[in-house]
């Protein structure tokens, strides 16, 4: 047994300069571990609750000192003397201690920071790489290196609404290793920056390191990323496929009951949104679309899934919010065929692993994802490998908080027993199923 001696939290800062929670776990044998918590900009209504102080005079109300106090008070007292190896019991104790379904009393940021630090401390104590410890917890016999989805062009809430659609990403389907995947997407990213500069388009960085060229329509952005793939000496669909994060919840006008594309000055119905994204799949090398409709547009999602679910990945982010009950509803209603996995949407590591297992059992693709407000903590890379999720969405190949995770994938890839999840394992053709 490895017994918890100390749980200590502090307020640090994420990649947007906003406060977040970091937690240290120290064991009686002197071993220690640390984890920090990300934060999103495009957040789903049904996510676990991120506790903020609300004092506008300090960090515009975004301080997390109350969450840190919960770590250093109730949580530390509740976990003192517990076996760090019993992750599920600890996570259940944290949920019971909070007493709310969304972890709103203690704060999901306080609970998650502790949960992740416990897992890392257990890995340290057992002498296992973190991804191997996560594999044990997830019941995975063969961890696998994931296929990355890399931000190239960004808009939405990640880039001051410079484009209506939030992200256009490159998927290096021709890659046969993690290092080659990073190299191929870096070529596309550099080519996109060059084309933007040549055309006088902005090359400013969005929250996740993607370029923010301010394309007026989704078609313009898709044409630009396609041209960038070609300019990099690669073939769309053969070497690099395209993924899209629409983040449609941020476009939905609940009063009007439609989607407002502000850059185009257009209002679209659900049917028109479905027609629009379907036309993109017909014309471009798209293999994945995330959140093409609002988080509560279940009927629209059903229609869209019947239309495109056999051709591409339809990923639910705000739709599912890494929540077992919402995923179960989606599975029962035939909605989507993939789930974005974000640990801070769920609030505990065990709860997150349960969602991954639920998705896999139903044939839904899990995609492990970072948030727009990240830290240099590289836990996410180990999570994607340990769960054998197959895909990871970190951000662009820019900014230290993104590269920390890519670099960890490169380190993990030195394990000769690990395979790499390539295109055939994604069970999709590179041209979107056409």
C-alpha positions, 0 to 999 in steps of 0.5 A: 500500500502507498498511503497519502500523507499530504494533499496540497493545492495552489493557484497557478495560471493557464495558457490564457493567463487565467487562474487554475488549480494545481494539486500536489500529492505526497505519500508517506514513503516520500514519493510525490506527484503533481497535476493541474487542471485545464479550462475551456472557452467553448464550454458545454452547458452540461459540463462539471462545474468549474468553481471561480471566486467571482470577485471582479476586483481580482483576476476579473472574478476568475480566481480559484482561491476558494477551490484551492481552499477546498483542496487544502481543507476538506479534500486533504482531510478526507484523503489523508491515510488513504491508499493512493492505488485505489483510484475508484474509491478515492474518486467516489469519496471525492464525489460523495464529499462534494455531494452535487451531481456537477461537483459545484460545491467543492468545484470540479477543478478542485476535485479533478486536480486531486484525482489526476494527481492521485493517479500520477502518484500511484504510477510513481509509487508503483514504478510504472509509466503513467500511461501503463498505470492508466491502462491498468485502471482502464482495463486496457491490455494494449495501450496504443499511440493515438492519431493526432488531430492538429489545429491549422485554422481557428475561429469561434471562441478560440479566436475572437469569432474571427470565423464562425466555425471554431477549428479546421484541423489536419489529420495526418492519415499517411503517418505511421508513427507519432513523430511522422504525424507531428512532422506532416502536420507541421508542414501543413501548418507552415504552409498555411502560415505562408499562404496567409502571409502571401495573401495579406491575411492575419497570421495571429495565433488563436488560443490553441495555436492555430492561425486566425485568418478570418475567412468569411465562410467555412468554404473559404477556410476549407479551400485554404486548408486544402491549398495548404496541404497541397503547398506542403507537397501533400495530397488531401485525403491521401496524406492529410485529411481534414477535421472540423470543430463547428462548436455550433452551440456558440452559434445557436440563437435560442430565442430565434431557434436557429444558428447565427453565422455572424461573419456571413450575416446569415441565419440557418435552420437545423436542416440548413446546417445539415445541408451545409456540413453535408456539402462540405463532406461532398467537396472536401477530404473531411473525415470528422466533424465535431459539434455541427449542431447545438448541444440539445438539438437531439432530433437534428443530430439524429437526422444528421447521423443518419445522413453522414454517420456512415461516411465520417466521424460525428463527434459530440463534445458539448453534446455529451460533455464526457457525461455517461448519462448523456452519452447513453442517451446518444447511443440509445437514440442513434446520435453521433458515432464518437465522443470527445473526452475532456477530463474537466468536463467529467471531474474525475479520472474514473468517471472519464475512464468509464465514459471511454469504456461506454463509448468503446462498448457501443462502437463510438470513437473516443477522442481525447482532447485538450482545452483552450486554456491548458497548462504544461501538464502532459497528463493528456498524452498518457491518457490517450495512450493508456486508454487506447483511445486512438485519437487525440486533439491537443491543438496546433504545433505551437505554444508550450502548453501544446508542445508539452503533450506532443513531446510526451507522445514522442517520449512514450513512442520510444516504448517499442511495444506500442503500436500507432493508430493509423487510418485503417484503424479509424475505419474510415476512408480518407476522402470521407467515405465517398 
